[in-house]
Amino acid sequence: MRELWSTGWVHNRMRMVCASFLVKNLLLPWQWGLKHYWDAQLDADLESDALGWQYCSGCLAGAFYYLRTAFSMQHLCSWRSTFV
């Protein structure tokens, strides 16, 4: 979230992990996450972002629980594992 607010951009995988955490673990409505990201992203796209948040919340077919793979793919986003 700090990277999102400071740079206006976050890697797509981290967006999916964050969306999954907010919706599945914190039980927040996906619309709240969409609004938060819409206010902070420089590359915001309403159609793409709305479908992504619905996908993470389980509203679409074939939804995947991204949080379980967050630590297994941390090496892709943070080489020294300091980010995650």
NORGI-V550347 format. One record per run of one state. SS is the DSSP state (H for helix, E for strand, L for the rest). FROM is the first residue (numbers start at 1). LEN is the number of residues. If there is no record, write none. Layout:
ss = <SS | SS>
from = <FROM | FROM>
len = <LEN | LEN>
This chain:
ss = <L | H | L | H | L | H | L | H | L | H | L | H | L>
from = <1 | 2 | 8 | 12 | 26 | 30 | 41 | 46 | 58 | 66 | 70 | 74 | 78>
len = <1 | 6 | 4 | 14 | 4 | 11 | 5 | 12 | 8 | 4 | 4 | 4 | 7>
